[in-house]
Amino acid sequence: MTSPLLDLPGAVAGDGIDAPVAAHYGSLYGEQRLLDAGEGFVDLSHRDVLRVTGPDRLTWLHSLTTQHLEALGPKQWTGALVLSPQGHVEHAFVGVDDGESFTAHTEPGAGAALVTWLDRMRFMTRVEVTAVDDLAVTWRPSSAASADAGWYDAYELIPRAQLSSYAAAAGPAAGTWAFEALRIARGEPRFGLDTDERTIPNEAGWIGPSVHLDKGCYRGQETVARVHTLGRPPRRLTLLHLDGSENRLPAVGSEIRVVDDAAGKVIGRVGTSARHHELGPIALALLKRNVDPAATLRVGDDADALVASQEVVVDPEVGLHVRPKLR
């Protein structure tokens, strides 16, 4: 659904899956500084929303997802994943329970598949799963109690019919370009853009924010536990600092190579990118674990490749820091 807030002064629509909301309202860096200062809000009303009702909803979701949800308190936002049997991320969402229902949001266009999958898993459980069209997602830093949970508690669910009046009270508005720049700088991946069909949670920095390591069994748990305690992730999420001499950003999926590698082997792919008001052009990328973190990278085709340095998000040696007690 196209947001009514595109009618606000200076609004410029986004592109791709973010086209229904504003990319900016005329001041990219000013809007970033606004959010950094804990002011304003971001219109994310294009994100898909779903609701789970019924007395068994939290224990049921607890059994299906990576998150510890059976004792989730009211109004406490949290992230969760649904994994394949092999541990690959199939769905990602952020949600909150109000004591009667659990409402979640996910990437634009990803909600229908998540609702379908959850509905198939109900069996004899006392739950109902529905898509929700009358609620819109916003993100307002002043509503967050802290940034410890990946700013999840800064999300708000607003009746879609009240978006315009909400904006008048919560403004000024910041666009998705500002929101994305701050998200990328924090090393927070976006499902389906910074991840692919092979991604496991350990690679993407989701252990903690969306994966609870001390809970009962769920689909894909064996892979998560094995990599966390005994191995190393096959790939690692990395923050790229791009050469700012070129006034462009890399496309999602652009191939990455090491500058000094004569063979030109592909060692990763770019996800989302943005222009940050302090860091300059940045991007998230999934790289092979054994790539030297100090290596300089080139992003894209040789003819117009961008040079990038790395900032570690997921430690390539993360498995070495865990020493399980073996009997």
C-alpha positions in Angstrom: 0.0 0.0 0.0 1.3 3.4 -0.9 1.7 5.6 2.2 -0.3 8.7 2.6 2.8 10.3 4.1 4.2 10.6 0.5 2.0 13.7 0.4 4.1 15.4 3.1 6.2 18.4 1.9 9.5 17.3 0.3 8.7 13.6 0.2 10.5 11.5 -2.4 9.4 7.9 -2.9 11.9 5.1 -2.4 12.6 2.4 -5.0 12.3 -1.4 -5.2 10.4 -2.9 -2.3 10.7 0.4 -0.4 8.9 2.4 -3.2 5.5 2.7 -1.2 7.2 5.0 1.4 9.4 8.0 1.4 13.2 7.6 0.9 13.7 11.1 2.2 12.0 14.4 2.8 14.7 16.6 1.4 17.6 16.3 3.8 19.3 12.9 3.9 22.0 13.7 6.5 19.8 16.0 8.5 17.3 13.2 8.9 20.0 10.9 10.1 21.1 13.4 12.7 17.5 13.8 13.7 17.1 10.1 14.4 20.6 9.8 16.0 19.4 12.5 18.5 16.4 10.4 19.4 13.9 12.6 17.6 11.4 12.2 14.7 10.0 9.0 13.2 10.3 6.8 10.1 7.4 5.6 8.0 7.7 1.8 7.5 4.0 1.3 6.7 4.9 -0.9 3.6 6.1 -3.7 5.9 3.8 -6.8 6.1 2.0 -7.3 9.4 0.5 -10.5 10.8 -1.2 -11.5 14.0 -1.3 -14.7 16.1 -4.1 -15.1 18.6 -5.2 -17.8 20.9 -4.2 -19.1 24.4 -1.4 -21.2 23.0 0.2 -18.6 20.8 3.4 -18.0 22.8 4.3 -21.6 23.6 3.5 -22.5 20.0 5.7 -19.8 18.6 8.4 -20.7 21.1 8.4 -24.3 19.8 8.7 -23.2 16.1 11.2 -20.3 16.2 14.7 -19.4 17.4 13.5 -17.1 20.1 12.5 -17.8 23.7 8.8 -16.6 23.6 6.8 -18.7 26.1 7.4 -16.2 28.9 7.5 -13.1 26.7 6.1 -10.1 28.7 3.4 -7.7 27.3 4.7 -4.8 25.2 8.2 -6.4 24.9 9.5 -6.3 21.3 11.7 -9.1 20.1 13.1 -10.6 16.9 12.7 -14.2 15.8 13.6 -16.5 12.9 12.2 -19.6 11.3 14.9 -22.0 10.1 15.0 -24.9 7.7 15.9 -28.3 9.0 19.5 -27.6 7.8 19.5 -24.3 9.8 19.1 -21.9 6.9 17.0 -18.8 7.6 13.6 -19.0 5.9 11.7 -16.3 7.7 12.6 -13.3 9.9 10.2 -11.1 11.9 10.0 -8.7 14.8 7.0 -8.8 17.1 5.3 -7.8 20.3 2.6 -9.4 22.5 -0.1 -7.3 24.2 -1.3 -10.1 26.5 -4.0 -11.2 24.1 -2.3 -11.5 20.7 1.2 -11.5 19.2 1.6 -9.0 16.3 4.7 -9.2 14.1 6.0 -7.4 11.0 8.4 -8.7 8.3 9.8 -7.5 5.0 7.4 -6.2 2.3 6.2 -9.1 0.3 7.4 -11.7 2.8 4.3 -11.8 5.0 2.1 -14.1 2.9 4.6 -16.9 2.9 5.2 -16.6 6.6 1.4 -16.6 7.3 1.0 -19.7 5.1 3.8 -21.6 6.8 2.6 -20.8 10.3 -1.0 -21.7 9.4 0.2 -25.1 8.2 1.9 -25.7 11.5 -1.1 -25.1 13.8 -2.3 -28.8 13.9 -4.4 -29.1 17.1 -2.9 -26.0 18.8 -5.3 -23.3 19.9 -4.0 -20.5 17.7 -5.1 -18.5 14.7 -2.8 -16.8 12.2 -4.0 -13.9 10.0 -2.5 -11.2 7.8 -3.3 -7.7 9.0 -4.0 -4.8 6.6 -5.2 -2.1 9.0 -2.0 -1.6 11.0 1.1 0.3 9.8 4.7 0.0 11.2 6.6 3.1 12.2 10.0 3.5 14.0 10.4 6.2 16.6 13.6 6.4 18.6 12.0 8.4 21.4 9.8 5.4 22.2 12.7 3.0 22.7 13.6 2.1 26.3 17.2 1.2 25.1 19.1 0.2 22.1 20.2 -3.1 23.6 17.7 -5.2 21.6 18.6 -3.8 18.2 16.2 -0.9 18.6 13.3 -3.3 18.3 11.5 -1.5 21.1 11.5 1.7 18.9 8.9 0.1 16.6 5.3 1.1 16.8 2.1 -0.3 15.3 -0.3 2.5 14.3 -3.8 2.1 12.8 -3.3 2.7 9.1 -6.2 5.2 9.0 -4.4 7.3 11.6 -1.0 7.6 9.9 -1.4 11.2 8.9 -2.5 12.3 12.4 0.3 10.3 13.9 2.8 12.0 11.7 1.5 15.4 12.7 2.1 14.6 16.4 5.3 12.5 16.1 7.1 14.5 13.4 9.4 15.6 11.9 9.5 12.6 9.5 12.7 10.9 8.3 12.9 8.7 5.3 14.1 5.1 4.8 17.4 6.3 3.5 18.3 7.7 6.9 16.9 4.7 8.7 18.9 2.3 6.5 22.1 4.2 6.9 21.9 3.9 10.7 20.8 0.3 10.5 23.8 -0.6 8.3 26.2 1.3 10.5 25.0 -0.8 13.4 25.6 -4.0 11.5 22.0 -5.1 11.5 21.2 -7.3 8.4 18.0 -7.0 6.4 16.4 -10.4 5.6 16.4 -11.2 1.9 18.8 -8.3 1.0 21.8 -8.9 3.3 21.0 -12.6 3.4 20.4 -15.4 0.9 18.9 -18.9 0.9 22.1 -20.4 2.4 22.4 -17.9 5.4 22.5 -19.4 8.9 21.9 -17.2 11.9 25.6 -17.4 13.1 26.8 -15.8 9.9 24.5 -12.7 10.2 25.0 -11.6 13.8 21.5 -12.9 14.8 22.7 -14.9 17.8 21.3 -12.8 20.7 18.9 -10.4 19.0 16.8 -13.1 17.3 18.3 -16.4 18.5 18.1 -17.6 22.1 20.7 -20.2 22.9 19.1 -21.5 26.1 15.7 -22.9 25.0 14.1 -26.1 23.9 14.5 -27.8 20.5 13.3 -26.1 17.3 13.8 -26.8 13.6 17.4 -26.1 12.6 18.7 -25.8 16.2 21.4 -28.5 15.7 23.2 -26.4 13.1 23.0 -23.2 15.2 24.4 -25.0 18.3 27.1 -26.9 16.4 28.5 -23.7 14.7 28.2 -21.7 18.0 30.0 -24.2 20.2 32.3 -26.3 18.0 32.8 -24.7 14.6 33.1 -21.4 12.8 30.5 -19.8 10.5 31.1 -20.5 6.8 30.6 -16.8 6.1 30.6 -13.7 8.2 28.6 -10.4 8.0 31.0 -7.5 7.5 30.6 -3.7 7.4 32.3 -2.3 4.3 33.7 1.2 4.2 33.5 2.2 0.5 35.8 4.5 -1.3 33.9 7.8 -1.4 35.6 9.2 -4.5 32.8 7.6 -6.7 29.4 9.1 -6.3 27.5 5.8 -6.4 26.7 2.8 -4.3 27.0 -0.9 -5.3 24.0 -2.9 -6.3 22.7 -5.7 -4.1 24.4 -8.9 -5.1 27.5 -7.3 -6.5 30.5 -9.7 -6.3 33.4 -9.0 -4.0 37.1 -9.9 -4.6 40.3 -9.2 -2.8 42.3 -6.4 -4.4 45.7 -8.3 -4.4 44.2 -11.7 -5.6 45.5 -12.2 -9.1 43.1 -15.1 -9.6 40.1 -12.8 -8.9 38.2 -15.4 -6.8 34.8 -14.2 -5.6 34.8 -14.2 -1.8 31.4 -12.6 -1.1 28.5 -10.5 -2.1 27.2 -7.1 -1.2 23.9 -6.6 0.5 22.4 -3.2 1.4 24.4 0.1 1.1 23.9 3.7 2.1 25.5 7.1 2.6 26.1 7.7 6.3 26.4 11.2 7.7 29.6 10.4 9.5 31.0 7.3 8.0 30.4 8.1 4.3 29.4 5.3 1.9 29.0 2.0 3.7 27.5 -1.4 3.0 26.9 -4.8 4.5 28.4 -7.9 2.9 28.6 -11.7 3.5 32.2 -12.8 3.1 33.9 -16.1 3.3 35.0 -16.7 6.9 38.7 -17.1 6.0 39.1 -13.7 4.2 41.7 -11.6 6.0 39.8 -8.8 7.9 42.7 -6.5 7.0 42.4 -7.2 3.3 41.3 -4.4 0.9 38.4 -5.5 -1.3 37.0 -4.5 -4.6 33.3 -4.5 -5.1 31.7 -5.0 -8.5 33.1 -5.6 -12.0 36.7 -4.7 -12.7 35.7 -1.8 -15.0 33.9 0.1 -12.3 34.8 -1.7 -9.1 34.7 0.2 -5.8 37.4 -0.2 -3.3 36.4 -1.1 0.3 37.9 -1.8 3.7 36.4 -4.0 6.3 35.0 -3.6 9.8 34.2 -6.9 11.5 30.6 -7.5 12.5 30.7 -11.2 13.0 34.0 -12.5 14.4 35.4 -15.1 12.0 36.8 -17.0 15.0 33.6 -16.9 17.0 33.5 -20.6 17.6 36.9 -20.6 19.3 35.5 -18.4 22.1 33.1 -21.0 23.3 34.4 -23.9 25.4 31.6 -26.3 26.2 31.9 -28.6 29.2 32.2 -32.1 27.9 31.5 -35.1 30.1 
